[in-house]
Amino acid sequence: MAKKPAFRTTTQRLERLLEISRNLTSTLDLQDLLQMIVEVACELTQSEAASILLHDPATGELRFEAAPGYQQDSLSQVSVPLDSSIAGWIFKNCRPMVIQDATNDPRIYREVDRTIDFHTRSILGVPLIIRDEPIGVLESVNKLEQRNYTEDDLAILETLASQAAIAIVNARLLQDLQIANEDLRRLDRMKSDFIAIASHELRTPLGLILGHSTFLKEQVGEKFDDQMEVIIRSAMRLKTIIEDMATIAHRDEGQSRVRRAPFSMGQVIEDIVGRFKEAAEKKNIELSYDIPDESPLVVDGDREKIDVALANLVQNAIIFTDPEGQVGVKAEEASGYVKVFVVDTGIGIPKDDIDRVFDRFYQVESHLTRKHGGMGLGLSIAKSMVEMHNGQIWCESKEGVGSLFCFMLPVDERRASAAAKVFITS
């Protein structure tokens, strides 16, 4: 049996309610919150017991979610119907109810009393309401010393219920968010495991395919030369995909390291534009670059990783730019950073998708996957490579007009360390 609370004046109860209100907003564990509300309801209405019943949309009934400790286990097994109970009436009508003598009142759902070997003498109940919609009921039962519930009791319980309803919804939202985040973490782990396993297991058979197809091309002669070229070209495409997957896997497993050394960003841009010149010409796309003559744009970083990042951006721009279009690469130095821009006149990205283009396996539209191929890893890899240098990468785009991808790198390790601290604290 719960300890009987001492009777308080109205002023004392209001002061206590104000104190409890602060605790309600700071308690985020749903079960702890519900138990606190029950205890406070008992205390402020000077009742023998109190309980919270929340609506279960699946069954259309009310279920006890909190009650005094000695009743909780038994009551958690009880469902209260809406049509033949005081709590159900309060819930459906969104109005409070006071019954001063419940001994023989037929509206009382007696199954509750029988379950916990309890006798309900009086009851005060109020709805828990959020945005004009009920979510449950807060009840105080058996006013101490055979007294009647008063208007002050009702006002106190309604005030507590209004604050409790908000706190319950917030706690539920947090609980749902935590569950969703855990699901996302689990899915991300599954993705990482798949990438690591697939990239490892596909390397050996792909190596055999490339080796034997290259050998056979030399043996079969010109008659089957076109067919062998298709095999080799397709295998090389698969090799690129596997290498992308391996890059992601190494990053996830912490095996990827930045091997810093000074290199010229201008030279990297020239090399990459030269590398993709043929691919651009095949689509009749104008590929150009613009770098300052007076500065080599030296960066202290991992040239290979930045090469991978920029190559993915340029390749992506060419893939999603239609024939007769343009792709340009520009670089400049600004306040100890090097900025690199990749601009295209391609199909553009819908506004709602821009924030997700760097996500793994993400394709803006499914039909683009079928048309252009790829697994949606290129931009994710570019982002990883840039962020490993404590840089930033972002995208601006307008559908049907084109896209601009930009990344910014600190020119030296000292500035990179300072940038990392800013990113961590921001």
C-alpha positions in Angstrom: 0.0 0.0 0.0 1.3 3.4 -0.9 2.1 5.8 1.9 -0.7 8.3 2.5 0.3 11.8 1.4 -0.1 14.6 3.9 -3.0 17.0 3.1 -1.8 20.3 1.7 -3.4 23.7 1.2 -4.3 24.9 -2.3 -1.3 27.2 -2.4 1.0 24.4 -1.4 -0.4 22.0 -4.0 0.0 24.7 -6.8 3.6 25.2 -5.7 4.1 21.5 -5.8 2.5 21.3 -9.3 4.8 24.0 -10.6 7.8 22.1 -9.2 6.7 18.9 -10.8 6.1 20.6 -14.2 9.8 21.3 -14.5 10.5 17.6 -13.8 8.0 16.4 -16.4 9.6 18.4 -19.2 13.1 17.1 -18.3 12.2 13.4 -18.0 12.5 11.6 -21.4 12.2 8.0 -20.4 8.5 7.2 -21.0 8.0 4.6 -18.2 9.8 6.8 -15.6 7.6 9.7 -16.8 4.4 7.8 -16.5 5.3 6.6 -13.0 6.1 10.1 -11.9 2.7 11.4 -13.1 0.9 8.7 -11.2 2.7 9.4 -8.0 2.1 13.1 -8.3 -1.6 12.6 -9.0 -1.9 10.6 -5.8 -0.1 13.2 -3.8 -1.8 16.3 -5.2 -5.4 14.9 -5.0 -4.8 13.0 -1.7 -5.9 9.7 -3.2 -5.2 6.1 -2.4 -4.2 5.3 -5.9 -3.9 6.7 -9.4 -3.3 5.3 -12.8 -2.7 6.3 -16.5 -4.6 4.5 -19.2 -3.4 5.1 -22.8 -5.5 4.3 -25.9 -4.3 1.3 -28.0 -5.3 2.0 -31.6 -4.8 -1.7 -32.5 -7.5 -3.0 -30.1 -9.5 0.2 -29.6 -9.3 -0.2 -25.9 -7.5 1.5 -23.0 -4.6 -0.2 -21.3 -3.0 0.6 -18.0 0.5 2.0 -18.6 1.2 3.2 -15.1 -0.2 2.5 -11.6 1.1 2.2 -8.0 3.9 -0.3 -7.8 1.9 -3.0 -6.0 -0.8 -2.9 -8.7 1.3 -2.4 -11.8 2.1 -6.0 -12.8 -1.6 -7.1 -12.5 -3.1 -4.0 -14.2 -0.7 -4.3 -17.1 -2.7 -7.3 -18.2 -6.0 -5.6 -18.1 -7.7 -3.9 -21.1 -10.5 -1.5 -20.4 -13.3 -1.2 -23.0 -14.5 2.3 -24.2 -18.2 1.4 -24.1 -18.6 0.1 -20.5 -16.2 2.0 -18.3 -15.8 5.4 -16.7 -12.4 5.7 -18.3 -13.9 4.9 -21.7 -16.6 7.6 -21.3 -14.0 10.2 -20.3 -11.8 9.3 -23.3 -14.7 9.3 -25.8 -16.2 12.5 -24.6 -13.0 14.3 -23.8 -14.5 15.5 -20.5 -13.7 14.9 -16.9 -15.9 12.9 -14.5 -16.2 12.8 -10.7 -18.0 10.0 -8.9 -18.1 10.6 -5.2 -19.8 7.2 -4.3 -18.8 4.5 -6.7 -19.6 1.6 -4.5 -22.7 0.5 -6.4 -22.3 2.5 -9.6 -22.9 0.3 -12.6 -20.6 2.4 -14.8 -17.5 1.2 -13.0 -15.6 -1.5 -14.8 -15.4 -4.0 -12.0 -12.9 -6.3 -13.7 -10.2 -4.0 -12.6 -11.2 -4.3 -8.9 -11.4 -8.1 -9.2 -8.0 -8.3 -10.8 -6.1 -6.4 -8.1 -8.4 -7.2 -5.2 -9.3 -3.6 -4.8 -12.5 -1.7 -3.9 -13.2 1.6 -5.8 -15.1 3.9 -3.5 -14.7 7.2 -5.4 -13.0 8.2 -8.7 -11.8 11.4 -10.4 -10.8 11.1 -14.0 -9.6 13.6 -16.7 -8.7 13.1 -20.3 -5.2 13.3 -21.6 -5.5 15.5 -24.8 -3.1 16.7 -27.4 -4.2 19.0 -30.2 -7.9 18.3 -29.4 -7.4 14.5 -29.7 -7.5 12.2 -26.6 -4.6 9.9 -26.1 -5.6 8.4 -22.7 -7.0 9.1 -19.2 -5.5 10.1 -15.9 -7.5 8.8 -12.9 -7.3 9.3 -9.1 -9.1 6.7 -7.0 -10.5 6.7 -3.4 -10.1 10.2 -1.8 -8.4 9.6 1.6 -10.3 9.7 4.8 -13.6 9.2 3.0 -13.6 12.8 1.8 -15.1 14.0 -1.5 -13.2 15.2 -4.5 -13.3 19.0 -4.8 -13.2 21.5 -7.6 -9.6 22.2 -6.5 -8.8 18.5 -7.0 -10.3 18.6 -10.5 -8.4 21.8 -11.5 -5.2 20.3 -10.2 -5.6 17.0 -12.0 -6.6 18.8 -15.3 -3.6 21.0 -15.1 -1.4 18.0 -14.4 -3.0 16.1 -17.3 -2.5 18.9 -19.8 1.2 19.0 -18.9 1.5 15.2 -18.7 0.0 14.8 -22.2 2.6 17.0 -23.8 5.4 15.2 -21.9 4.0 11.8 -22.9 3.9 12.7 -26.6 7.4 14.1 -26.5 8.7 11.0 -24.7 7.0 8.8 -27.3 8.4 10.8 -30.2 11.9 10.5 -28.6 11.4 6.8 -28.2 10.2 6.4 -31.8 13.2 8.4 -32.9 15.6 6.2 -30.9 14.1 3.1 -32.5 14.3 4.6 -36.0 17.9 5.6 -35.4 18.8 2.1 -34.2 17.1 0.7 -37.3 19.1 3.1 -39.5 22.4 2.1 -37.7 21.5 -1.6 -38.2 20.8 -1.0 -41.9 24.0 0.9 -42.2 25.9 -1.9 -40.6 24.3 -4.3 -43.1 25.3 -2.1 -46.0 28.8 -1.9 -44.8 29.0 -5.7 -44.3 27.6 -6.3 -47.8 30.1 -3.8 -49.3 33.1 -5.4 -47.5 32.1 -9.0 -48.3 31.1 -8.4 -51.9 34.2 -6.3 -52.8 36.4 -9.0 -51.3 34.7 -12.1 -52.8 34.3 -10.6 -56.3 37.9 -9.7 -56.8 39.3 -13.2 -57.5 36.7 -14.3 -60.0 36.8 -11.0 -61.8 40.6 -11.2 -62.0 40.2 -14.6 -63.6 37.7 -13.3 -66.1 39.9 -10.4 -67.1 43.0 -12.5 -67.3 41.4 -15.3 -69.5 39.4 -12.9 -71.7 42.6 -10.9 -72.5 44.4 -14.2 -73.3 41.5 -15.4 -75.5 41.3 -12.1 -77.4 44.9 -12.7 -78.5 44.2 -16.3 -79.5 40.8 -16.1 -81.4 41.9 -13.4 -83.8 39.9 -10.6 -85.5 36.8 -12.7 -86.1 35.6 -12.5 -82.5 37.4 -9.3 -81.6 34.2 -7.3 -81.1 32.7 -9.9 -78.8 35.9 -10.1 -76.7 36.0 -6.3 -76.4 32.5 -6.4 -75.0 33.6 -9.0 -72.4 36.7 -7.0 -71.4 34.9 -3.7 -71.3 32.1 -5.1 -69.2 34.6 -6.7 -66.8 36.5 -3.4 -66.5 33.3 -1.7 -65.6 32.6 -4.3 -62.9 36.2 -3.8 -61.7 35.5 -0.1 -61.3 32.4 -0.9 -59.2 34.3 -3.3 -57.0 37.1 -0.8 -56.5 34.5 1.8 -55.4 33.0 -0.7 -53.0 36.5 -1.5 -51.6 37.2 2.2 -51.1 34.0 2.5 -49.0 34.8 -0.7 -47.1 38.3 0.5 -46.2 36.9 3.8 -45.0 34.3 2.0 -42.8 36.9 -0.3 -41.3 39.3 2.5 -40.5 41.9 1.1 -42.9 42.0 4.2 -45.1 44.6 6.7 -44.2 45.6 10.1 -45.5 49.2 10.0 -46.7 50.0 13.7 -46.8 52.5 15.2 -49.2 52.4 18.5 -51.2 50.8 18.2 -54.6 49.5 20.6 -57.3 45.7 20.7 -57.5 46.1 22.3 -60.9 48.1 19.3 -62.2 45.4 16.9 -60.8 42.7 18.9 -62.7 44.7 18.8 -65.9 45.3 15.0 -65.6 41.7 14.2 -64.9 40.3 16.4 -67.7 42.8 14.7 -70.1 41.7 11.3 -68.8 38.0 12.0 -69.5 38.5 13.9 -72.7 37.7 10.8 -74.9 34.5 10.0 -72.9 33.3 13.6 -73.2 34.0 13.6 -77.0 32.1 10.4 -77.5 29.0 12.2 -76.1 29.9 15.4 -78.0 30.3 17.2 -74.6 32.6 20.1 -74.3 35.0 19.4 -71.3 37.2 22.3 -70.2 39.0 23.6 -67.2 40.1 26.9 -65.7 43.0 27.2 -63.3 45.0 30.3 -62.3 48.3 30.7 -64.3 50.1 32.4 -61.4 49.4 29.7 -58.8 50.0 25.9 -58.9 47.4 25.5 -56.1 49.6 23.4 -53.8 47.7 21.3 -51.2 49.3 19.2 -48.5 47.2 16.1 -48.7 46.8 12.7 -50.3 46.9 13.2 -54.0 45.5 9.8 -54.9 42.4 10.3 -52.7 41.7 13.8 -54.1 42.2 12.4 -57.6 39.5 9.8 -56.8 37.1 12.4 -55.5 37.5 14.8 -58.4 37.4 12.0 -61.0 34.1 10.8 -59.5 32.6 14.3 -59.8 33.8 14.8 -63.4 32.6 11.3 -64.4 29.2 12.0 -62.8 28.9 15.3 -64.6 29.6 13.7 -68.0 27.2 10.8 -67.3 24.3 13.1 -66.5 24.9 15.7 -69.2 23.2 15.2 -72.5 25.0 15.4 -75.9 26.0 19.0 -76.9 26.3 19.9 -73.3 29.2 21.4 -71.3 31.2 20.3 -68.3 33.7 22.6 -66.7 36.3 22.3 -63.9 37.6 25.4 -62.1 39.9 25.9 -59.1 40.9 28.9 -57.0 42.7 29.6 -53.8 40.8 31.6 -51.1 42.1 32.4 -47.5 44.2 29.3 -47.1 41.8 26.9 -48.8 41.6 25.6 -52.4 38.1 25.5 -53.9 37.4 23.2 -56.8 34.2 23.5 -58.8 32.7 21.0 -61.3 29.9 22.6 -63.3 27.6 20.9 -65.9 24.6 21.7 -68.1 23.1 18.3 -67.3 19.7 17.1 -66.2 20.0 18.7 -62.8 18.8 17.4 -59.4 15.3 17.9 -57.9 15.4 20.2 -54.9 14.1 17.5 -52.5 17.0 15.2 -53.5 19.9 17.5 -53.2 20.6 16.7 -49.6 20.7 13.0 -50.3 23.0 12.9 -53.4 26.0 12.0 -51.3 24.3 9.0 -49.6 25.5 5.6 -50.5 23.6 3.7 -53.2 21.3 6.7 -53.7 20.0 7.5 -57.2 17.8 10.5 -57.8 15.4 8.5 -59.9 15.2 4.8 -60.5 15.0 5.2 -64.3 18.4 7.0 -64.2 20.0 3.8 -62.8 18.6 1.8 -65.7 19.7 4.4 -68.3 23.2 5.3 -67.0 24.1 2.4 -64.8 26.2 2.6 -61.6 25.5 1.9 -58.0 25.3 5.4 -56.6 28.6 5.2 -54.8 30.7 7.8 -56.7 29.5 10.9 -54.9 29.6 9.1 -51.6 33.2 8.2 -52.2 34.0 11.8 -53.2 32.5 13.0 -50.0 34.5 10.5 -47.9 37.8 11.5 -49.6 37.2 15.2 -49.1 36.1 14.8 -45.4 39.2 12.7 -44.7 41.1 15.9 -45.4 38.8 17.9 -43.1 37.4 19.5 -46.1 33.8 20.3 -47.1 31.8 19.3 -50.2 28.3 20.5 -51.3 26.0 20.6 -54.3 23.8 23.3 -55.9 21.5 22.3 -58.7 18.4 23.3 -60.7 16.4 20.6 -62.4 16.7 20.9 -66.2 19.5 23.5 -66.0 22.5 21.8 -64.5 24.5 21.2 -61.3 27.5 22.6 -59.5 29.5 20.4 -57.2 32.2 22.1 -55.1 34.7 20.9 -52.5 37.1 23.0 -50.4 40.3 21.7 -48.9 42.7 23.3 -46.4 46.1 23.9 -48.1 48.2 22.6 -45.2 47.9 20.2 -42.3 47.9 22.9 -39.7 44.9 24.5 -41.2 43.3 21.1 -41.7 43.6 20.4 -38.0 42.1 23.8 -37.2 39.2 23.0 -39.6 38.6 19.7 -38.0 38.2 21.3 -34.6 35.7 23.8 -36.1 33.7 20.9 -37.6 33.7 19.0 -34.4 32.5 21.9 -32.2 30.0 23.3 -34.8 
